[in-house]
Amino acid sequence: MPHILVAGKIHDAGIAVLKEARGITFEVVPEVSLASYAPLAPKADAILIRTQPLPADVIASATNLKIVSRHGVGYDAVDVKALSARAIPLCIVGDVNSRAVAEHTLMLMLAAGRRTVAHDAAIRHGNWNERNRFDAVELDGKTLLVMGFGRIGQRVAQLAQAFGMSVVVHDPFIPAAIVKNAQCTLATLLDQALHAADYVSLHLPAAEAPIMGETQFAAMKPGAILVNAARGELIDERALAKALDSGQLRHAALDVLSQEPPASDHILLKHPKVTLSPHNAGLTQECAARMGIAAAENILAYFSGTLNAALVVNAASCDLKQTA
């Protein structure tokens, strides 16, 4: 009887899927941390994991492990090479969070442009005259540069256009026809696109080094706003702080940071030109339910021999016809 380890709290809808399944057992470790679930890995036939790391040593300790299911679409914290060496599939949930992340991205854009957090704080501290600073800016008529044009980037573009924005896309891996069909403009030269954009939104996978640093910030249009609901590692945070301090950038709105949770002395935590959210762009009630259900169903599908290979990151290294 396969035993499933749920590493991190998931939505009750996902737990319900496991409760209703026959022929399996499972246990849930609510805390989202490596230390909380790692001691339980050796007896797991399957691991459903949130955002915490799954390193090679934990994989090695899980001698019964047959499948890993990510509660999301990113997997940079998982040692895929170690899984592939044992032909253990790593599956993701597919397109269940693009709507939620795209909405959150627009929320960050609006919050940054309209200074929502600062205005809220001003009213609560009795400063009603904050309204007379006339320092909020609109989305309508502005240019948005979307860096990365996958499902989330495309949805962001669609929502931004509804706000009256012109959307420019920089993604060397996307066919030009997709950009054209989305009524966006393809930018092949990043520096030119950065210089023309009022808002820049990142929708890229993690990179080995930041893709937004001093050079890119210097190339950006003075007074532009940077939004990141993708990966914290994409931004050189010290360079960002300098660009904000100098006035080169008006504001940054970030759902992700390079260190999560951040240290209390993190350079951006108290910066007045930064709006933050706790990496929760995809954690709406609706999206959490979709992710929990999909992550659980992937594991059950594996044990029934019906796992969709399109959802397996390392499918080429695995024999998906073999069940256990």
Buried (B, 14 or more C-beta within 10 A) or exposed (E): EBBBBBBBBBBEBBBBBBEEBEEBEBBBBEEBBBEBBBEBBBBBBBBBBBBBEBBEEBBBBBEEBBBBBBBBBBBEBBBBEBBBBBEBBBBBBBBBBBBBBBBBBBBBBBBBBBBBBBBEEBEEEEEEEBEEEEEBBEBEEBBBBBBBBBBBBBBBBBBBBEBEBBBBBBBEEBEEEBBEEBEBBBBEEBEEBBBBBBBBBBBBBBEEEBBBBBEBBBBBBEEBBBBBBBBBBBBBBEBBBBBBEEEBBBBBBBBBBBEEEBEEEBBBEEBEBBBBBEBBBBBBEEBBBBBBBBBBBBBBBBBEEEBBEEBBBBBEBBEBEEBE
